[in-house]
Amino acid sequence: MVLQKAPNEFSKGTESLVLLEALWQAAPDMKKRRAMRKVFLGALLTTLFVVIVMLRWFEYHQVYHPGREMVAACADLGRPCEDVLFETSDAVELNGWFFPAGTNSPRGRLVILICHGNGGNISHRLDLYQALLETGVSVFTFDYRGYGRSRGHPSEEGTYRDAQAAHAWLRRKGYAGEKIIVYGESLGGGVASELCLREETGGLILQSTFTSIPDIGAELFPWLPVRWLGTIRYDTRGKLPRLKIPVLILHARHDGLIGFHHAKENFAAAVEPKLFREIGGNHNDPLADRARFLEDIEEFLKVVERANR
């Protein structure tokens, strides 16, 4: 029995030696494959990093178009004004223009705080200031960080802090929170709605404003995974249900950038009292029908005045 098993044990030992020799000879190839896997993984991670950085750069430059050059001065409006500098909570210096209401205006204690859109700076909107001043209120407009003469670089949280700093400037000027009406133009609507959550205000006007950056981004760039990879939100619609102040939605039906449906969705999200008024023109010309625009603002100011009694 023992003599019969010996050949099998010897055969198994031989097979083991052959297998060990084969593994030894294959070791360099296995090392190469492991090294190649590491190289491939590194290249993949580097590519993903570069793609994400490019998407962040693209996102940032689509949202913010700051203009540094001032094309006008506040004095160009031909009425009293203050060209002021003030600081944010994180020590960024901002520039703003304050236009007081007429001396005998019955609305002299009301002020409209303007959060402008993503392009240019405060010097590009003199016509808007003039129109709002005709309603008898004061007007305060400011540049976000990175715009005009304001220092720094824009960001979502940065613009929120900028608006809070402008609001604080008005409070130091003597305006009660309930007398501050916040006007958000396009991107500024996202800033304005957040300000009304963070600080006491008397009303909110959204002119040509989107529901959120991911929503408008997905519409403008359907081939990009905006909702997955985007970091800038400005979720206007999500904030409106939490605001217990009068809201006015102004939007042009033929707005070629931010569709009319954004205004409808924002209006549906807002709580009473609220107004929805269609304005003329396109995205960048709310004063195309100036008379209608002023009628809408007047109507809203009366709503705010009744709410504050």
C-alpha positions in Angstrom: 0.0 0.0 0.0 2.8 2.4 0.9 4.7 1.6 -2.3 1.6 2.3 -4.4 1.0 5.8 -2.8 4.6 7.0 -3.2 4.4 7.8 -6.9 1.2 10.0 -6.3 2.9 11.9 -3.5 5.9 12.5 -5.6 3.7 13.7 -8.5 1.9 16.2 -6.3 5.3 17.5 -5.0 6.5 17.9 -8.6 3.3 19.8 -9.6 3.8 22.2 -6.6 7.3 22.9 -7.7 6.1 23.6 -11.2 3.4 25.9 -9.9 5.9 27.8 -7.7 8.3 28.2 -10.6 5.4 29.5 -12.8 4.4 32.0 -10.2 8.0 33.1 -9.7 8.4 33.7 -13.4 5.0 35.5 -13.6 5.8 37.8 -10.7 7.4 40.6 -12.8 4.3 40.6 -15.1 2.0 40.9 -12.1 4.1 43.7 -10.7 3.8 45.5 -14.0 0.1 45.0 -14.0 -0.2 46.4 -10.5 1.9 49.3 -11.5 -0.2 49.9 -14.6 -3.3 49.8 -12.5 -1.9 52.4 -10.2 -1.0 54.6 -13.2 -4.4 54.2 -14.7 -6.2 55.0 -11.4 -4.0 58.1 -10.9 -4.7 59.3 -14.5 -8.4 58.7 -13.9 -8.4 60.7 -10.6 -6.4 63.5 -12.2 -8.8 63.7 -15.1 -11.8 63.8 -12.8 -10.1 66.5 -10.8 -9.4 68.6 -13.9 -13.0 68.1 -15.1 -14.4 69.2 -11.7 -12.1 72.3 -11.6 -13.2 73.2 -15.2 -16.9 72.8 -14.3 -16.4 75.0 -11.2 -14.7 77.7 -13.3 -17.4 77.5 -15.9 -20.1 77.7 -13.3 -18.6 80.7 -11.6 -18.1 82.6 -14.8 -21.6 81.9 -16.0 -23.1 83.2 -12.7 -20.9 86.2 -12.1 -20.0 88.9 -14.7 -18.6 91.8 -12.6 -17.9 95.1 -14.2 -15.1 97.1 -12.6 -15.4 100.3 -14.8 -17.8 102.9 -13.5 -19.6 104.4 -16.5 -21.5 107.0 -14.4 -21.5 108.8 -11.0 -24.4 109.0 -8.6 -24.4 112.8 -9.1 -25.3 112.2 -12.8 -28.9 111.6 -11.8 -29.1 115.3 -11.0 -30.4 115.0 -7.4 -28.9 114.6 -3.9 -27.0 111.5 -3.4 -24.3 109.9 -1.1 -21.5 107.8 -2.5 -20.6 105.6 0.5 -18.2 102.9 1.5 -19.1 100.4 4.2 -17.8 97.0 5.4 -19.3 93.5 5.5 -19.2 91.2 8.5 -16.1 89.5 7.0 -14.3 92.9 6.5 -14.8 93.4 2.8 -15.2 97.0 1.7 -18.2 97.7 -0.5 -19.4 100.8 -2.4 -23.0 102.0 -2.5 -25.1 105.0 -3.6 -27.9 106.4 -1.5 -30.6 108.6 -3.0 -32.8 110.2 -0.3 -36.5 110.8 -1.0 -37.7 114.3 -1.7 -37.9 116.5 1.4 -41.7 116.6 1.6 -42.4 113.1 0.3 -45.0 111.2 2.4 -42.9 108.1 1.7 -39.7 109.5 3.0 -39.3 106.8 5.6 -39.6 104.0 3.0 -36.5 102.9 1.2 -35.9 100.5 -1.6 -32.7 98.5 -1.3 -31.6 97.2 -4.7 -29.7 93.9 -5.2 -28.7 94.1 -8.9 -28.2 91.4 -11.4 -25.0 89.4 -12.2 -23.6 91.8 -14.8 -22.0 95.3 -14.8 -22.3 97.4 -11.6 -24.4 100.1 -9.9 -23.4 102.7 -12.5 -25.3 100.9 -15.3 -28.8 101.3 -13.7 -29.5 105.0 -13.4 -32.8 104.8 -15.2 -34.1 102.2 -12.7 -33.1 104.5 -9.8 -34.8 107.4 -11.4 -38.0 105.5 -11.9 -38.1 104.2 -8.3 -37.4 107.6 -6.9 -40.4 109.0 -8.7 -42.6 106.9 -6.4 -41.5 109.1 -3.5 -39.2 106.5 -1.7 -35.5 106.6 -1.0 -33.2 104.3 -2.9 -30.0 102.5 -1.8 -28.0 100.5 -4.3 -24.7 98.8 -3.7 -22.2 96.6 -5.5 -21.4 93.1 -4.5 -17.8 92.2 -3.7 -15.8 92.2 -6.9 -18.2 94.6 -8.7 -17.4 98.2 -9.4 -15.5 99.8 -6.6 -16.2 97.0 -4.1 -13.3 94.9 -3.1 -13.0 91.1 -3.0 -14.4 88.4 -5.3 -18.1 87.4 -5.6 -19.5 84.1 -4.1 -22.9 83.0 -3.1 -22.4 83.4 0.6 -20.4 86.6 -0.1 -23.3 88.2 -1.9 -25.6 87.3 1.0 -23.2 89.0 3.5 -23.0 92.0 1.2 -26.7 92.5 1.2 -26.8 92.2 5.0 -24.1 94.8 5.2 -26.2 97.2 3.0 -29.2 96.5 5.2 -27.2 97.2 8.3 -26.1 100.5 6.7 -29.7 101.5 6.2 -30.5 100.6 9.8 -27.7 102.8 11.0 -29.1 105.5 8.8 -32.3 105.3 10.8 -34.6 103.1 8.7 -36.7 100.6 10.5 -36.5 97.0 9.2 -40.2 97.1 8.2 -39.5 100.2 6.1 -36.9 98.5 3.9 -38.2 97.0 0.7 -35.7 94.8 -1.1 -35.6 94.8 -4.9 -33.9 91.9 -6.5 -33.0 92.1 -10.2 -32.4 88.7 -11.9 -29.6 87.1 -9.9 -30.3 89.8 -7.2 -33.6 88.1 -6.6 -31.8 85.1 -5.1 -29.8 87.5 -3.0 -32.8 89.6 -2.0 -34.9 86.6 -0.9 -32.1 85.3 1.3 -31.7 88.8 2.9 -35.4 88.8 3.7 -34.9 85.5 5.6 -31.9 86.8 7.5 -33.1 90.3 8.4 -36.3 92.2 9.1 -37.7 93.8 5.9 -41.0 95.2 4.8 -41.4 93.7 1.3 -39.7 91.9 -1.5 -39.7 92.7 -5.3 -38.4 90.0 -7.6 -37.8 91.3 -11.2 -36.9 88.8 -13.9 -35.7 86.3 -11.3 -35.1 82.5 -11.7 -36.4 79.8 -9.3 -32.8 78.6 -8.7 -29.4 78.4 -10.3 -29.7 74.6 -10.8 -33.0 75.1 -12.6 -31.9 77.8 -15.0 -28.5 76.1 -15.5 -30.2 72.8 -16.5 -32.3 74.7 -19.0 -29.4 76.7 -20.5 -26.9 73.8 -20.5 -28.9 70.5 -20.7 -25.8 68.6 -21.7 -24.1 69.3 -18.4 -24.8 67.6 -15.1 -25.7 70.9 -13.5 -27.9 69.5 -10.7 -25.3 66.9 -9.7 -22.2 69.0 -9.7 -23.3 72.6 -9.3 -22.4 74.3 -6.0 -24.1 77.7 -6.5 -27.7 77.5 -5.5 -29.6 80.8 -5.1 -32.7 78.9 -4.4 -35.3 81.7 -4.6 -38.3 79.4 -4.9 -37.3 77.4 -1.9 -37.1 80.5 0.3 -40.4 82.2 -0.7 -42.7 80.0 1.4 -40.9 81.0 4.6 -41.3 84.8 4.0 -44.2 86.5 5.7 -43.9 89.8 3.9 -45.6 91.2 0.8 -44.1 90.0 -2.4 -44.2 91.4 -5.9 -43.2 89.3 -8.9 -42.3 91.3 -12.1 -41.4 89.4 -15.3 -41.5 89.9 -19.0 -43.4 87.2 -20.9 -40.8 87.3 -23.7 -37.8 87.2 -21.4 -35.2 85.4 -23.6 -33.0 84.3 -20.7 -35.2 83.4 -17.7 -38.4 81.9 -18.9 -41.8 83.2 -17.8 -42.5 79.9 -16.0 -39.8 80.8 -13.4 -42.0 83.7 -12.4 -45.1 81.6 -12.2 -43.4 79.0 -10.0 -42.0 81.7 -7.7 -45.4 83.3 -7.4 -47.0 80.0 -6.5 -44.3 79.4 -3.8 -44.9 82.9 -2.2 -47.5 83.4 0.5 -50.1 86.2 0.7 -50.1 89.1 0.3 -48.5 88.8 -3.2 -48.8 90.3 -6.6 -47.8 89.0 -10.0 -47.4 91.6 -12.8 -46.2 91.2 -16.4 -43.8 93.8 -17.5 -42.8 94.8 -21.1 -39.6 94.3 -22.9 -37.1 91.4 -22.5 -34.8 90.4 -19.7 -32.6 93.5 -19.4 -35.2 96.2 -20.0 -37.8 96.3 -17.3 -38.6 99.9 -18.2 -39.6 99.1 -21.7 -43.1 100.0 -20.6 -42.2 102.6 -18.0 -45.7 103.7 -17.2 -46.8 100.1 -16.5 -43.7 99.5 -14.4 -44.5 102.5 -12.2 -48.1 101.5 -11.9 -47.0 98.1 -10.6 -44.5 99.6 -8.1 -47.1 102.1 -6.9 -49.7 99.3 -6.4 -47.2 97.2 -4.4 -46.1 100.2 -2.2 -49.7 100.6 -1.2 -49.8 96.9 -0.2 -46.7 97.4 1.9 -48.1 100.5 3.5 -51.3 98.7 4.5 -49.3 95.8 5.9 -47.3 98.1 8.0 -50.2 100.0 9.6 
